[in-house]
Each structure stands twice: as C-alpha cells, then as structure tokens.
Amino acid sequence: MAQDQQSAPQYSLLGHVGHLTHEQEVVLQDFKTRLQAAGLYDPGDENGSRRPSHTDATLLRFLRARQFNPAKAVKQFSDREAWAKQMDLDNLYYNYDVGDFADAQCWYPMWVGRTDRMGYPIHVFRLASLDAKRMTNINKVPLEKRYETITVLHELLIRGTAPLCSMLPSLSYPTPVDGTTTIVDLEGVSFSLMWSLRTHLQQASVLANANFPETMGMTWIVNAPAFFSTVWGWLKVWFDENTRRKIHVLSHNQLHLLKSEIPAENLPQRYGGDLEWEFDDPPSLDDRAKEIMQDFGGKVPKGPWEIRDGKVVVGRDLARGKGEVRVEDVKSGEKP
C-alpha cells in the first residue's frame, strides 16, 4: 500500500514550463510537430496575432503522463480531444446549471481557497461528510449526469482555480500552476461507506487519468482506519505508477508533515494549521485572491468561471472568445 511518511516528499518542477532539460525541450518540439501534422495543434503565428491553440503547460502535462514518449502522448492527447468533442465540452461547461454545480461540489474534493508552498490549490475530501442523506442524493443522480459533473469540476480546476493560483505568490512562480494538492480525510469512515463509494470514486479517478493527466499533485491520506490497507488493494489499480507515487499516508502523529508543504495560515485547523475552514465551507480566499475576485465581493463565483487574460469571467461571457485558458498569460502581481 501507499507508504507512511517519515518526512515530507519534495515537489519537483522538472518537466514543467521553465524547468525542461535539453532532451525534454527537443521532445516538446517533436510533440508539437506530430500534433500539428495530425491537425490537433495550431502553433499560432510569429507576430502574436494568433495564439497557439494549446499552451506549453497543457502539452507538458500529457508528456509527463507518458514519460516524455511523444508517440504515447499523441495517442492520449488525440483520445482526449475526441472525448472533448463528443462531450461538447465547452458548451457543457459554459451552460452547466449553477444550482447543480454548487450542490454537487460537496460530493468531491472541495477547494479550501488557499495554496500550498508551491502554489497548488489545496482541496480537501472528507469522506465522512458523505452521510446517508448525501449518499441517497448521489445515488439518485444517473451515472451520466454524475460523469458530467465530475467533468465540469475538473474543467473548473484547469480553467479557473489553477490559473487563479498562478496569479498568487508561491515558490514555483512564474511556472504555471497546473494541478492540485489534496487532503483525503478518512476519519470516521466505515468499510461499508468505502465500499458503497467505489463506483463514485472509480468514475472520478478513471476520468482524471484519461482526460486530465498530471493535474493530481501530492495527495495526503490522513486518519486512515485499520482496514485501509485492504481498501488500498482495490483502489490502487485505478492509478498508474506515477500517480501512485504521489499518494502518501500520514498517521495522526505525522500531521505535522503537512506544515512543511502548506503554510500554517493556509492549512485548516483540523489538520494542524491555523485556518478556520471546514468541509462544506466556501473557499476562504487570502487577501490577494480577494482582490482578484473584487467584482464578486471577494468570493469565488458559485457557478462555472474561468480566468481569461487575467480577469475572472462568468456566466454568458464564458461563451465569448472561446479558446483554451492561457495560464501563461495570466497577469500576476509582483514576483514573490
């Protein structure tokens, strides 16, 4: 199973924008050439009047997922583009019901509103919060609708949350943020609950691995019950080896390791930090993020939103100027 930690693992920016070896630079250019030949990538023009169809940060996620094997990355990228077309992804995201969007977020990891030291948004998934009433509500939702919901929430990460976090000071600045750090809290979780969630969790993990590669950063499992080793036996097959290496189990007396990766002011009190935040609470933004969200009362919009040219866009405006959210173009404050 995932190993207990004696010390906090270290993030590596190798393979990210601004942190490529010469060999990786060569592979990136080869990847672009192959995608362009397949009609999957537009490099834009030299004078900047037409931007590339996809950012380097996005392309590198697919390369990292396939260990910089361009042929395998092209296959996954092509499959992802076909899936997005089949899902009519832009329209799904732009027109997703605001009420459904808000209600469903508590079924999945919720953004605390803060970042870890590397700038990754911190999400918390407290499984005990999925009580009998919520499970009844989840099970009433058809699998197809649940799949759409998971898709929209993943899109929120890459269109909104991650680009927003790229605008905030961090150790990785100015490298674009393209993933998330997650705390999975298993306190009070029974074996029967874990078993009943297996389809729910599998659907989310399979979707992420296939269509949102390398958006999962460090995942910390806390308060794991004694039976977790059994559960991990059937959970781990949903993840590739690279993903499994990012999953770390902390015993109760190892929670202090979280503070080596997450500033105390950004870590919820339940996990040894100073932040007053509980699962089900809305994101608790810091002052810089509140400034960015000033047109929305310093709060995160309730429906789908994204960062576009350094500004927050919601509602009908999302359908205007369609195109990939460009993390590199996000306007930032002073370099930390």
C-alpha positions in Angstrom: 0.0 0.0 0.0 1.0 3.7 0.0 3.7 4.1 2.5 3.6 6.0 5.8 5.8 9.0 5.5 8.9 9.6 7.7 9.5 13.0 6.1 7.6 15.1 3.6 8.2 14.3 0.0 9.7 17.1 -2.2 7.9 18.6 -5.2 9.8 18.5 -8.4 9.2 21.1 -11.2 11.3 19.0 -13.7 9.2 18.6 -16.8 7.2 21.8 -16.2 7.4 25.1 -18.1 10.8 26.8 -17.4 12.3 23.5 -16.0 13.0 21.4 -19.0 16.2 19.5 -19.8 17.6 19.9 -23.3 16.2 16.5 -24.2 12.8 17.4 -22.9 12.8 20.6 -25.0 13.5 18.5 -28.1 10.7 16.1 -27.3 8.3 19.0 -26.7 9.0 20.4 -30.2 8.7 16.9 -31.7 5.3 16.5 -29.9 4.1 19.8 -31.3 5.1 18.8 -34.8 3.3 15.5 -34.5 0.2 17.1 -33.2 0.2 19.8 -35.9 0.6 17.1 -38.6 -2.5 15.4 -37.1 -4.5 18.6 -37.1 -4.6 18.7 -33.3 -2.4 21.7 -32.7 -2.1 25.2 -34.1 1.2 26.9 -33.3 -0.2 30.4 -33.9 1.9 32.9 -35.8 5.1 34.7 -35.1 3.7 38.2 -34.7 1.3 37.0 -32.0 -1.9 37.9 -33.7 -3.0 34.3 -33.5 -2.0 32.4 -30.4 -1.1 28.7 -30.2 -4.2 26.5 -29.7 -2.7 24.9 -26.6 -0.2 26.2 -24.0 3.1 24.5 -23.3 1.8 23.9 -19.8 -1.0 21.8 -21.2 1.2 19.9 -23.7 3.7 19.1 -21.0 1.0 17.5 -18.8 0.5 14.9 -21.5 4.2 14.4 -22.0 4.8 13.9 -18.3 2.0 11.4 -18.1 3.7 9.4 -20.8 7.3 9.8 -19.5 8.1 12.1 -22.5 7.3 9.4 -25.0 5.9 11.6 -27.8 4.1 8.8 -29.6 2.2 7.7 -26.5 1.5 11.3 -25.6 0.0 12.0 -29.1 -2.3 9.0 -28.6 -3.6 10.2 -25.2 -3.9 13.8 -26.5 -5.8 12.6 -29.6 -8.1 10.5 -27.5 -8.7 13.4 -25.1 -9.6 15.8 -28.0 -12.1 13.2 -29.4 -13.6 12.8 -26.0 -13.9 16.6 -25.6 -15.7 16.8 -28.9 -18.0 14.0 -28.0 -18.8 15.7 -24.7 -19.3 19.1 -26.4 -17.1 20.2 -23.6 -17.2 24.0 -24.0 -21.0 24.1 -24.1 -21.2 21.6 -21.2 -19.0 23.9 -19.0 -20.5 27.2 -20.1 -24.1 26.1 -19.7 -23.9 23.9 -16.6 -26.7 24.7 -14.2 -25.4 26.9 -11.4 -27.5 25.3 -8.7 -26.4 21.8 -9.7 -22.8 23.0 -9.8 -23.0 24.3 -6.3 -24.8 21.3 -4.8 -22.5 18.7 -6.4 -19.2 20.2 -5.2 -19.6 18.6 -1.7 -19.6 15.2 -3.4 -16.0 15.7 -4.4 -12.8 17.3 -3.0 -13.5 21.0 -2.1 -11.1 23.8 -2.6 -10.1 25.4 0.7 -9.4 28.7 -1.1 -5.7 28.6 -0.3 -2.5 27.2 -1.8 0.5 25.1 -0.6 4.0 26.5 -0.7 4.4 25.6 -4.4 1.2 27.4 -5.3 -1.0 24.4 -5.8 -4.6 24.8 -4.7 -5.4 22.8 -1.6 -8.5 20.5 -1.9 -10.0 18.5 1.0 -12.2 15.5 0.6 -13.7 14.5 4.0 -15.5 11.2 3.2 -17.4 11.1 6.5 -19.3 14.1 5.2 -20.9 11.9 2.6 -23.6 10.8 5.1 -26.6 8.6 4.4 -28.7 11.6 3.1 -25.9 12.7 0.7 -25.3 9.2 -0.5 -29.1 8.9 -1.2 -28.9 12.1 -3.2 -25.8 11.0 -5.0 -27.4 7.6 -5.9 -30.4 9.3 -7.3 -28.3 11.1 -9.9 -27.8 9.0 -13.1 -24.2 7.9 -13.8 -24.2 10.0 -17.0 -25.1 13.2 -15.0 -22.5 12.4 -12.4 -19.9 12.0 -15.1 -20.8 15.4 -16.5 -20.5 16.9 -13.0 -17.0 15.4 -12.5 -16.0 16.7 -15.9 -17.2 20.2 -15.1 -15.3 20.2 -11.8 -12.1 19.1 -13.4 -12.6 21.8 -16.1 -13.0 24.3 -13.2 -9.6 23.4 -12.0 -7.8 23.9 -15.3 -9.9 26.9 -16.4 -10.3 28.7 -13.2 -8.7 27.6 -9.9 -5.2 26.7 -11.2 -4.9 29.9 -13.3 -6.1 31.9 -10.3 -3.4 30.3 -8.2 -0.8 31.1 -10.8 -1.5 34.8 -10.0 -0.6 34.3 -6.3 2.9 34.3 -4.8 4.5 30.9 -4.5 7.8 29.1 -4.6 7.1 27.9 -8.1 6.4 31.3 -9.6 6.4 32.1 -12.5 5.9 28.4 -13.6 2.1 28.0 -14.2 0.1 26.0 -11.6 -1.5 23.1 -13.4 -2.6 20.7 -10.7 -3.9 20.4 -7.1 -2.8 19.2 -3.7 -5.4 17.1 -1.9 -6.0 16.0 1.7 -8.2 12.9 1.9 -9.6 12.6 5.4 -10.8 9.1 6.3 -11.7 9.9 9.9 -14.9 8.1 11.0 -15.2 6.3 7.7 -16.6 2.7 7.8 -15.7 -0.1 5.5 -19.3 -0.2 4.2 -19.1 3.5 3.3 -15.9 3.0 1.4 -17.4 0.0 -0.4 -20.5 2.0 -1.3 -18.4 4.8 -2.8 -16.3 2.5 -5.0 -18.2 3.3 -8.2 -18.3 7.0 -7.4 -14.6 7.2 -6.7 -13.6 4.9 -9.6 -15.5 7.1 -12.1 -13.7 10.2 -10.9 -10.2 8.6 -11.0 -10.6 7.0 -14.4 -11.8 10.3 -15.9 -8.9 12.2 -14.4 -6.2 9.7 -15.6 -7.5 9.6 -19.1 -8.5 13.2 -19.8 -6.9 15.4 -17.2 -3.4 13.9 -16.9 -0.9 15.2 -14.3 -3.4 17.5 -12.6 -3.1 15.5 -9.4 -0.3 16.7 -7.3 0.5 15.5 -3.8 -2.3 13.5 -2.2 -2.2 13.2 1.6 -4.4 10.5 3.2 -5.0 11.3 6.8 -6.8 9.5 9.7 -6.8 6.2 7.8 -8.6 3.4 9.6 -7.0 0.0 10.2 -8.8 -1.6 7.2 -7.3 0.9 4.7 -4.7 -1.5 3.5 -7.5 -3.7 2.3 -9.2 -0.8 0.6 -6.0 0.4 -1.0 -5.6 -3.0 -2.6 -8.6 -2.3 -4.9 -8.1 1.4 -5.1 -4.5 1.4 -6.5 -5.4 -0.4 -9.7 -7.2 2.8 -10.8 -4.0 4.8 -10.8 -0.9 4.5 -12.9 2.5 4.1 -11.2 3.4 7.8 -11.5 0.1 8.8 -9.8 0.6 6.2 -7.0 3.9 7.7 -6.1 2.1 11.0 -5.3 -0.2 9.3 -2.7 1.1 9.4 0.9 -0.5 8.1 4.1 0.0 10.1 7.3 -0.7 8.7 10.7 -2.2 11.1 13.3 1.2 11.9 14.8 2.6 12.7 11.3 0.1 15.5 10.5 2.9 18.0 11.3 4.5 17.0 8.0 1.7 18.8 6.2 3.1 22.1 7.5 6.3 21.5 5.7 4.3 21.7 2.4 1.5 24.0 3.4 1.8 27.3 5.3 0.0 27.2 8.7 -2.2 30.1 7.7 -3.4 28.1 4.7 -3.9 24.7 6.4 -7.2 24.0 8.1 -7.1 23.8 11.9 -8.5 20.2 11.7 -5.1 19.2 10.2 -2.8 21.2 12.5 -3.0 24.6 10.8 -4.4 28.0 11.7 -7.1 28.4 9.1 -10.7 28.3 10.2 -12.2 26.2 7.5 -14.3 23.0 7.4 -15.5 20.8 4.7 -18.7 22.3 3.2 -17.4 25.8 3.8 -16.9 28.1 0.7 -13.3 28.8 -0.3 -11.5 31.0 2.2 -9.5 33.3 0.0 -6.5 35.2 1.1 -6.2 39.0 0.5 -4.6 38.8 -2.9 -7.2 36.4 -4.2 -9.9 38.6 -2.8 -8.5 41.5 -4.8 -8.7 39.4 -8.0 -12.3 38.5 -7.1 -13.3 42.0 -6.1 -16.0 42.2 -8.7 -17.7 39.2 -7.0 -17.5 40.6 -3.4 -14.1 38.9 -2.8 -15.6 35.5 -3.2 -15.4 32.7 -5.7 -18.4 32.6 -8.1 -21.0 29.9 -7.4 -21.2 28.7 -11.0 -18.6 27.8 -13.6 -16.0 30.5 -14.1 -12.5 30.9 -15.6 -9.6 33.2 -15.8 -9.2 34.9 -19.2 -6.5 37.4 -19.9 -6.0 38.0 -16.1 -9.7 38.6 -15.5 -12.5 36.4 -14.0 -15.2 35.6 -16.5 -18.5 34.0 -15.6 -22.0 33.4 -17.0 -22.8 34.3 -20.6 -19.4 35.9 -21.0 -17.8 32.4 -20.9 -19.1 31.6 -24.3 -17.5 34.7 -25.9 -13.9 34.4 -27.2 -13.8 30.6 -26.8 -10.4 29.1 -26.5 -8.1 27.5 -24.1 -7.5 29.4 -20.9 -3.9 30.6 -21.1 -2.2 30.2 -17.8 1.0 31.8 -19.1 -1.0 35.0 -20.0 -2.4 35.4 -16.5 -1.5 38.8 -15.2 0.3 38.5 -11.9 1.2 40.8 -9.1 4.8 41.4 -8.0 7.1 38.5 -8.4 7.5 36.9 -4.9 
